[in-house]
Amino acid sequence: MSYILLFISAFGAATLLPLQSEAVLVALLAEGSHSVIGLLCVASLGNILGSCVNWWLGFQIEHYKDKKWFPVSEQQMLKAQKIYQKYGYWSLLLSWVPIIGDPITLIAGLLKENFWRFLWIVSLAKVGRYLFIYAAFLMF
């Protein structure tokens, strides 16, 4: 059940929902009864898949951007689009950053970024973030 909760929180946190997977991961690490590699893999997989949903939404954005439920403001999209256009696909390394990371993954889809390159760079960023969280956990 813990792994499912972690997956859902990581997936949701990577989409445009206001969820925090870091707290769930740290709580499960502190509990000490789960495989560290398992926790890191589940969190990373959930977060990467959530970013893939953002890419797909961006790819399909023309159909959704005017919907009331669409959670990214025009201002956030413009900011993310400027970053993406300035730095190109390397801006996806910021996909883990709160507030700007999710819109960047959405903009990548909007700008029709190659999915496999998107997946590779986002995976690197997301796994790196969880490894950093784990390292910080070990230090404290």
C-alpha positions as CSV (number, residue, x, y, z in Angstrom):
1,M,0.0,0.0,0.0
2,S,2.9,2.4,0.8
3,Y,4.3,2.0,-2.7
4,I,0.9,2.7,-4.3
5,L,0.6,5.9,-2.2
6,L,4.1,7.0,-3.2
7,F,3.4,6.3,-6.9
8,I,0.1,8.2,-6.8
9,S,1.7,11.2,-5.0
10,A,4.7,11.2,-7.4
11,F,2.5,10.9,-10.4
12,G,0.2,13.6,-9.3
13,A,3.0,15.9,-8.3
14,A,4.4,15.7,-11.8
15,T,1.1,16.5,-13.4
16,L,-0.4,19.9,-12.8
17,L,-2.0,18.8,-9.5
18,P,-0.6,20.4,-6.3
19,L,0.8,17.3,-4.6
20,Q,4.1,16.7,-2.8
21,S,5.8,13.4,-3.3
22,E,8.9,14.4,-1.4
23,A,7.2,14.3,2.0
24,V,5.7,10.8,1.3
25,L,9.2,9.5,0.2
26,V,10.9,10.9,3.2
27,A,8.3,9.5,5.6
28,L,8.7,6.1,4.0
29,L,12.4,6.3,4.1
30,A,12.2,7.3,7.8
31,E,9.9,4.4,8.5
32,G,12.8,2.1,7.4
33,S,10.7,-0.9,6.5
34,H,10.8,-0.5,2.7
35,S,13.5,-1.1,0.1
36,V,15.3,2.1,-0.7
37,I,15.8,1.1,-4.3
38,G,12.1,0.2,-4.5
39,L,11.0,3.5,-3.1
40,L,13.3,5.5,-5.4
41,C,12.2,3.4,-8.5
42,V,8.5,3.8,-7.7
43,A,8.8,7.6,-7.0
44,S,10.8,8.1,-10.2
45,L,8.5,6.0,-12.3
46,G,5.4,7.8,-11.0
47,N,7.0,11.2,-11.5
48,I,8.2,10.4,-15.0
49,L,4.8,9.1,-16.1
50,G,3.1,12.2,-14.7
51,S,5.5,14.3,-16.8
52,C,4.5,12.2,-19.8
53,V,0.9,13.1,-19.2
54,N,1.9,16.8,-19.3
55,W,3.7,16.2,-22.6
56,W,0.6,14.6,-24.0
57,L,-1.6,17.4,-22.8
58,G,0.7,19.9,-24.3
59,F,0.7,17.9,-27.6
60,Q,-3.1,18.1,-27.4
61,I,-3.4,21.6,-25.9
62,E,-5.3,23.2,-28.6
63,H,-8.3,21.1,-27.5
64,Y,-8.0,21.9,-23.8
65,K,-6.3,25.3,-23.1
66,D,-9.6,27.3,-23.0
67,K,-11.3,24.8,-20.6
68,K,-12.1,26.2,-17.1
69,W,-10.5,23.2,-15.5
70,F,-7.2,23.6,-17.3
71,P,-4.8,24.3,-14.4
72,V,-2.0,26.3,-16.1
73,S,-2.5,30.0,-16.5
74,E,-1.6,31.9,-19.6
75,Q,1.2,33.6,-17.7
76,Q,2.7,30.3,-16.5
77,M,2.6,29.0,-20.1
78,L,4.3,32.1,-21.5
79,K,7.0,32.0,-18.9
80,A,7.7,28.3,-19.5
81,Q,7.6,28.8,-23.3
82,K,10.2,31.6,-23.1
83,I,12.5,29.3,-21.0
84,Y,11.9,26.4,-23.4
85,Q,12.6,28.5,-26.5
86,K,15.7,30.1,-25.0
87,Y,17.3,26.8,-23.8
88,G,15.6,24.2,-26.0
89,Y,15.1,20.7,-24.8
90,W,17.8,21.1,-22.2
91,S,15.3,23.2,-20.2
92,L,13.7,19.8,-19.5
93,L,16.4,19.3,-16.9
94,L,14.4,21.8,-14.8
95,S,11.3,19.5,-15.0
96,W,11.8,18.7,-11.3
97,V,11.6,22.3,-10.2
98,P,8.4,23.3,-8.4
99,I,6.1,25.7,-10.2
100,I,8.0,25.9,-13.5
101,G,8.8,22.2,-14.1
102,D,5.3,21.1,-14.9
103,P,4.6,23.8,-17.4
104,I,7.9,23.2,-19.1
105,T,6.9,19.6,-19.7
106,L,3.6,20.8,-21.0
107,I,5.3,23.3,-23.3
108,A,7.6,20.5,-24.6
109,G,4.5,18.7,-25.8
110,L,3.0,21.9,-27.2
111,L,6.2,22.6,-29.2
112,K,6.1,18.9,-30.4
113,E,9.4,17.9,-28.7
114,N,10.5,14.5,-29.7
115,F,8.9,12.1,-27.1
116,W,12.0,9.8,-26.7
117,R,14.3,12.7,-26.2
118,F,11.8,14.2,-23.8
119,L,11.6,10.9,-21.9
120,W,15.3,10.6,-21.6
121,I,16.0,14.1,-20.3
122,V,13.0,14.1,-17.9
123,S,14.0,10.7,-16.6
124,L,17.5,12.0,-15.9
125,A,16.1,15.0,-14.0
126,K,13.4,13.1,-12.0
127,V,15.7,10.3,-11.0
128,G,18.4,12.8,-10.1
129,R,16.0,14.7,-7.9
130,Y,14.9,11.6,-5.9
131,L,18.6,10.6,-5.5
132,F,19.3,14.0,-4.1
133,I,16.4,13.8,-1.7
134,Y,17.7,10.4,-0.5
135,A,21.2,11.8,-0.1
136,A,19.9,14.7,1.9
137,F,17.8,12.3,4.0
138,L,21.0,10.3,4.8
139,M,22.8,13.5,5.9
140,F,20.1,14.3,8.5
